[in-house]
Amino acid sequence: MAKDMPISPSDLAAIEAAVREAEARTTGEIYCVVAEESADYRETPLAWAAGVALLAPALLLMVGAPLALPDLTGPDWTAAHAASVGARDSLIAALVLQAVLFALTLVVVSLEPVRIALTPRARKRDRVRREAQAQFLAKNLHATRERTGVLIYVSLAEHMAELIADEGIAAQAPADAWDRAMAALVAGLKRREPAAGFAAAVGLCGDVLAERFPARPGDNPNELPDAVVLLPRG
C-alpha cells in the first residue's frame, strides 16, 4: 500500500468485517475497491504547456515587443531589409519564450497535485466512472447468481467515489437508497475516517439487499472476497 494512501490495516479489517456482516443478511454481494488514481491524465500537462506556449507572442505584444514582419515587397525594400533584422530577433525571442514556457509548464503541471488540480472535474468524473465500470466487470460483479452485486469504488487522488449496482438489485431499489450510501461514504472520507464511511455505506447497501434478497439458511454462498481491493497507480 502506498505511503500516501490514508487507509490503515485496521481500517481495512473494519471494512472487511462490515462487508461480512452485511452479506450475512443477504444473498447479495458487496465489493469494495480503493484506487490511488483512476487515470494518469498525461494529456493535462501537454494541454497546459501547449496553451501557455501559444500565449507567448501575445505576452510579447502586451509588453510592447515588435513582432510584425516588414513588408519586403514594398518600394522601400532597403529600409524593410534593415528592419527585418529587428523583426527576426523578435521572432527568435518569441520562439525561445514559447519553448521555455512549454518546458517549464510541462514540468510543473506534471507534478501530481498540480496535474490533478488542473484536470477538469468533468474529465476526472468520467475517468473515475469508467474505471469503476471496468472494475465491476473485471471482478465479475455482473456474474453473481442473482445479479445482485454492488461495487463501492473510491478514487483517492480525485476525491471521488462511484457505486454500481447490478441489474438484479438496481431495478428494485429506489435511487435515493444508493444516494444515501454514497453520502455516508463521502462524509466519512471527508472526516478522514474511511473505515466509518465505508462501514456506513456497506451497512446501507446491506439493508437494501437484505430487504429484497434476504439470506436463505444453508444457501448463501460467499461468491466474492470480502476484503477491500487496493489499486496502486499504474
Number of C-alpha atoms within 10 A of each C-alpha: 12 11 6 9 14 14 18 12 9 10 18 18 15 19 25 22 15 24 26 19 16 23 26 19 18 21 27 32 30 26 23 21 19 20 23 21 23 26 18 14 18 12 12 20 24 18 16 20 24 18 15 17 24 18 14 21 19 14 15 16 13 9 8 9 16 15 19 13 15 18 14 14 8 10 9 10 13 11 13 17 14 11 15 17 13 16 19 16 13 19 18 13 17 23 16 14 19 21 17 15 20 22 16 15 20 20 13 15 22 21 11 13 12 13 20 21 14 14 19 11 12 9 11 22 17 12 19 24 20 15 19 25 16 12 15 24 12 10 13 13 23 19 14 17 14 15 18 23 27 26 24 24 25 26 23 17 19 21 15 17 22 19 21 18 22 20 14 18 19 19 10 11 16 11 10 9 14 21 14 15 23 23 15 20 24 21 18 19 22 11 10 13 16 22 22 20 23 29 24 22 28 30 20 20 28 28 18 21 27 18 12 16 18 18 18 12 6 6 8 15 14 14 16 15 15 20 18 19 14 17 15 13 12 9
